Structures are given as structure tokens and as C-alpha cells.
């Protein structure tokens, strides 16, 4: 049996953080709206890692950072917090472990990525912590092609369980991540979170990233490069100074870092 730890969340503050004023009935429509709104409001970012701040696996820590400090985070934080919000609203949520393929195609570590199963009349795959991926939750059905703005997604069986794939235009299917349906506890991901904060093999220790979905595309700060995608058209430019980088962080993501905290 999965053990679930729920802290006393201020649900209204969380909903205000993501500018959500829609229905809160635990159904598929509410899940879709919350998922999309969260992705438009809360950035995917790893800035604490590069500012030498430890990321602690815990719902209360996630809430303080995302809601009270107006920050984003990476998968453990974003999906961990989103799962707590959904549960507080009456959804049944199961934490799942996923493994993201490395550049050479080999699978990442176990607990490489935290994703979510949400059970309603049918099961859904929800994920607000994977950067540029599906904007609305996917039906957790094998072989069903599900078109969205970011491309077409499907879940297929694999040797390691299930594989989420994505296709854009006429390109071949590409792997997003492998996952299983084994229920996990939040603290199971502590080792993976530590690995991604400290290992030179982790993509999160190699460069700073802050990225958020927009109604017509996406905005990303990747180290000293600003990437803006609108209606399928991508524009990139180099950020010249740290001061400019911080100004762009505030302008596009409403994130202000307290550099005094270590």
C-alpha cells in the first residue's frame, strides 16, 4: 500500500499562484484546466542547483518555494507539489517513477523523473515537470495517439514497462521517458533528486535553465541564451551580462533570485 503524506496546504494560495479561478470538482475537465494553467504559470527551472541551494524532497518545501517564493523547480518539486494540490482537491494521485533516455539512448537512473497517474473514470498521465512536453494530461492508454499543440503523443509497451513517445510533423517517434505503474512514495525520489543536484552526469548540473509555456509557444533561458518560440517560429539571442540575465528572468518568468541565500 502506498503511504501518502499530506501537509496542511493553503489551497487558495496555490490556486492564486497559478491564476486559477475555474471549477475544483475532481473530474477530467478540472484536471485539464489545472494542468494547463500550472504549466503557463510555474516555470521549469534548476536555478537553485547553480546557486548552491539544496533542494529538499518534501511537500511543504515545494509549497514554500513555488507558492510563497514565486519560483519554479524541476520534476520532483513541480509534480510533487501538483500531486499535493490535486489530492487536496479530492483527486486520487499515484506517484510514478520514470527514466529519461540519455543522449546515447540508454535509460537514466531509477527515480530519474517523477510523473503522475491520476485515476478518475479512467486513468490519466499528468506531468507539469517535464519542460516542453504535453500541455494537457494524457489518457493512460496503450497505443492511443493523442494530438496536442506540442505534437502527437502515445504510450506504448516496452521492455521496461511503458514508453511515452512524441512525434512532431513527419518526424519519427521519439522517446520522452520510460515508466512503470508501480506506486511510489515521495521519499523514494530523494536519491534521484540528490543525484541531479550533484552529479556531473546530470543535465541539471551542466547549465542553468528556466523555461515556461506561453499561449502561443514557449520562453526559455538556457544559460546565457534567450529562446522565444511563437507560433512555431523560434528566435534566439545571446544574453550579454548577468544583469541582463536577471532582468530577463524577472520579465519573462517573474522570478527574482535572492543571491544572499546559500
C-alpha positions as CSV (number, residue, x, y, z in Angstrom):
1,X,0.0,0.0,0.0
2,X,1.2,3.5,-0.8
3,X,1.8,5.7,2.2
4,X,0.8,9.3,1.4
5,X,2.0,12.3,3.5
6,X,-0.1,15.4,3.1
7,X,0.7,18.6,4.9
8,X,-1.9,21.3,5.6
9,X,-1.8,23.1,2.3
10,X,-3.2,26.5,1.7
11,X,-5.1,25.5,-1.4
12,X,-6.4,29.0,-2.2
13,X,-2.8,30.4,-2.1
14,X,-1.7,27.7,-4.6
15,X,-4.6,28.4,-6.9
16,X,-3.9,32.1,-6.8
17,X,-0.2,31.3,-7.6
18,X,-1.3,29.7,-10.8
19,X,-4.0,32.2,-11.5
20,X,-6.7,29.5,-11.5
21,X,-10.3,30.5,-10.9
22,X,-12.1,27.6,-12.5
23,X,-14.0,24.7,-11.1
24,X,-12.4,22.5,-8.5
25,X,-14.6,19.4,-8.8
26,X,-12.2,16.4,-9.1
27,X,-13.0,15.5,-12.7
28,X,-11.2,15.3,-16.1
29,X,-12.1,18.8,-17.1
30,X,-10.7,20.3,-13.9
31,X,-7.6,18.2,-14.3
32,X,-7.1,19.5,-17.8
33,X,-7.5,23.1,-16.8
34,X,-5.3,22.9,-13.7
35,X,-2.6,21.1,-15.7
36,X,-2.5,23.7,-18.5
37,X,-2.7,26.7,-16.1
38,X,0.1,25.3,-14.0
39,X,2.4,25.0,-17.0
40,X,1.6,28.5,-18.0
41,X,2.3,30.0,-14.6
42,X,5.1,28.0,-13.0
43,X,8.5,27.7,-14.8
44,X,10.6,24.6,-15.1
45,X,13.9,25.7,-13.7
46,X,17.1,24.4,-11.9
47,X,18.4,27.7,-10.7
48,X,18.9,26.6,-7.0
49,X,21.4,23.9,-8.1
50,X,23.6,26.6,-9.7
51,X,23.1,28.9,-6.7
52,X,24.3,26.1,-4.3
53,X,20.9,25.7,-2.5
54,X,19.9,22.3,-1.6
55,X,16.6,21.1,-2.9
56,X,14.7,19.1,-0.2
57,X,12.1,16.5,-1.1
58,X,9.1,17.4,0.8
59,X,5.6,18.8,0.0
60,X,6.0,21.7,2.5
61,X,9.3,22.7,0.9
62,X,7.9,22.5,-2.5
63,X,4.9,24.7,-1.5
64,X,7.1,27.3,0.1
65,X,9.3,27.6,-3.0
66,X,6.6,27.5,-5.7
67,X,3.8,29.3,-4.0
68,X,5.3,31.6,-1.3
69,X,8.6,32.4,-3.1
70,X,7.0,32.6,-6.6
71,X,9.6,30.2,-8.0
72,X,9.5,27.1,-10.3
73,X,11.5,23.9,-10.0
74,X,12.3,20.6,-11.6
75,X,10.2,17.5,-11.8
76,X,10.4,16.4,-8.2
77,X,9.3,19.8,-7.0
78,X,6.7,20.6,-9.7
79,X,5.0,17.3,-9.8
80,X,5.4,16.7,-6.1
81,X,3.6,20.0,-5.4
82,X,1.0,19.4,-8.1
83,X,0.2,16.0,-6.7
84,X,-0.4,17.5,-3.3
85,X,-2.7,20.1,-4.7
86,X,-4.7,17.5,-6.6
87,X,-5.0,15.4,-3.6
88,X,-6.2,18.4,-1.5
89,X,-8.9,18.9,-4.1
90,X,-10.0,15.3,-3.9
91,X,-8.2,13.6,-6.8
92,X,-6.7,10.2,-6.4
93,X,-3.0,10.6,-7.4
94,X,-0.2,8.0,-7.6
95,X,3.4,8.9,-7.9
96,X,5.3,7.0,-10.7
97,X,9.0,6.7,-11.4
98,X,10.2,7.4,-15.0
99,X,13.6,7.1,-16.7
100,X,14.6,9.6,-19.3
101,X,16.8,8.3,-22.2
102,X,20.4,9.6,-22.2
103,X,22.0,11.1,-25.3
104,X,23.2,7.6,-26.3
105,X,19.7,6.1,-25.9
106,X,20.4,4.3,-22.6
107,X,17.9,4.8,-19.8
108,X,18.5,7.2,-17.0
109,X,18.7,6.2,-13.4
110,X,15.7,4.8,-11.5
111,X,13.7,7.6,-10.0
112,X,15.2,9.8,-12.7
113,X,11.9,11.6,-13.2
114,X,8.7,11.9,-11.2
115,X,5.4,11.7,-13.1
116,X,1.8,11.2,-12.0
117,X,-1.1,8.9,-12.5
118,X,-4.5,10.4,-11.8
119,X,-7.4,8.0,-11.5
120,X,-10.8,9.3,-12.5
121,X,-13.4,7.3,-14.6
122,X,-10.2,6.3,-16.5
123,X,-6.5,6.7,-15.6
124,X,-4.6,9.8,-16.8
125,X,-0.9,10.6,-17.1
126,X,-0.2,14.1,-15.7
127,X,3.1,15.9,-15.8
128,X,3.8,19.5,-15.1
129,X,7.5,18.9,-14.6
130,X,9.0,17.8,-17.9
131,X,9.5,21.1,-19.7
132,X,8.4,21.3,-23.3
133,X,6.1,18.3,-23.5
134,X,2.3,17.7,-23.3
135,X,0.3,20.6,-22.1
136,X,-2.8,18.7,-21.1
137,X,-2.9,15.3,-19.3
138,X,-2.8,12.2,-21.5
139,X,-5.1,9.2,-21.3
140,X,-3.1,6.4,-19.8
141,X,-4.0,4.1,-22.7
142,X,-1.5,2.0,-24.7
143,X,-1.3,2.8,-28.4
144,X,-3.8,5.6,-28.4
145,X,-2.4,8.6,-30.4
146,X,-3.2,11.8,-28.7
147,X,-2.6,15.1,-30.7
148,X,-1.8,18.3,-28.8
149,X,-0.2,21.6,-29.7
150,X,3.3,20.2,-29.0
151,X,2.8,17.3,-31.3
152,X,1.3,13.8,-31.1
153,X,1.8,11.7,-28.1
154,X,1.3,8.0,-27.5
155,X,2.1,5.4,-24.8
156,X,3.4,2.0,-26.0
157,X,4.6,-1.1,-24.2
158,X,8.4,-1.5,-23.8
159,X,10.8,-4.0,-22.3
160,X,10.9,-1.7,-19.2
161,X,7.2,-1.2,-18.8
162,X,5.6,1.7,-20.7
163,X,7.2,4.2,-23.0
164,X,5.9,7.7,-23.7
165,X,6.6,8.8,-27.2
166,X,6.2,12.1,-29.1
167,X,6.1,12.9,-32.8
168,X,6.2,16.3,-34.5
169,X,5.1,16.6,-38.1
170,X,6.5,13.9,-40.3
171,X,9.4,13.2,-38.0
172,X,9.7,9.7,-36.5
173,X,8.5,8.9,-33.0
174,X,10.9,9.9,-30.2
175,X,11.1,8.6,-26.7
176,X,10.2,11.0,-23.9
177,X,10.6,8.6,-21.0
178,X,10.0,5.0,-19.8
179,X,7.8,4.5,-16.8
180,X,6.0,1.8,-14.8
181,X,2.7,1.8,-13.0
182,X,4.3,0.8,-9.6
183,X,3.1,3.2,-6.9
184,X,5.9,5.2,-5.3
185,X,6.3,7.3,-2.2
186,X,7.7,10.8,-2.4
187,X,10.7,10.0,-0.4
188,X,11.6,7.3,-2.9
189,X,12.7,10.1,-5.2
190,X,15.2,11.6,-2.6
191,X,18.2,9.8,-4.1
192,X,17.3,10.8,-7.6
193,X,16.9,14.4,-6.5
194,X,20.3,14.4,-4.8
195,X,21.9,12.8,-7.9
196,X,20.5,15.5,-10.2
197,X,21.8,18.2,-7.9
198,X,25.3,16.9,-7.6
199,X,26.3,14.5,-10.4
200,X,28.4,15.8,-13.3
201,X,26.5,13.3,-15.4
202,X,23.2,15.1,-14.6
203,X,21.9,17.6,-17.3
204,X,20.9,19.8,-14.5
205,X,24.4,20.5,-13.2
206,X,25.7,21.4,-16.6
207,X,23.8,24.6,-17.3
208,X,21.1,26.9,-15.9
209,X,17.7,26.6,-17.3
210,X,14.4,28.4,-16.9
211,X,11.5,27.7,-19.2
212,X,7.8,28.3,-19.3
213,X,4.9,27.6,-21.7
214,X,3.1,30.5,-23.2
215,X,-0.3,30.7,-25.1
216,X,1.5,30.7,-28.4
217,X,4.7,28.9,-27.7
218,X,7.5,28.9,-25.1
219,X,10.1,31.1,-23.5
220,X,13.4,29.7,-22.3
221,X,16.6,31.0,-20.7
222,X,19.3,28.4,-21.4
223,X,22.5,29.6,-19.7
224,X,23.2,32.9,-21.5
225,X,20.8,32.4,-24.4
226,X,17.2,33.6,-24.6
227,X,14.9,31.4,-26.8
228,X,11.4,32.6,-27.7
229,X,9.1,30.4,-29.7
230,X,5.9,31.9,-31.1
231,X,3.5,30.0,-33.4
232,X,6.2,27.6,-34.4
233,X,8.8,30.3,-35.1
234,X,11.9,30.3,-32.9
235,X,14.1,33.3,-32.2
236,X,17.4,33.1,-30.2
237,X,19.8,35.7,-28.9
238,X,22.8,35.8,-26.6
239,X,22.4,37.4,-23.2
240,X,25.4,39.6,-22.7
241,X,25.6,40.2,-19.0
242,X,24.5,38.6,-15.7
243,X,22.5,41.8,-15.0
244,X,20.6,41.4,-18.3
245,X,20.1,37.7,-17.5
246,X,18.4,38.6,-14.2
247,X,16.3,41.3,-15.8
248,X,15.0,38.7,-18.4
249,X,14.4,36.2,-15.5
250,X,12.1,38.8,-13.9
251,X,10.5,39.9,-17.2
252,X,9.6,36.6,-18.6
253,X,9.2,34.3,-15.6
254,X,8.6,36.8,-12.7
255,X,11.4,35.1,-10.8
256,X,13.8,37.1,-8.6
257,X,16.6,35.2,-7.0
258,X,17.8,36.1,-3.5
259,X,21.6,35.6,-4.1
260,X,22.3,36.1,-0.3
261,X,20.8,32.6,0.4
262,X,23.3,29.8,0.3
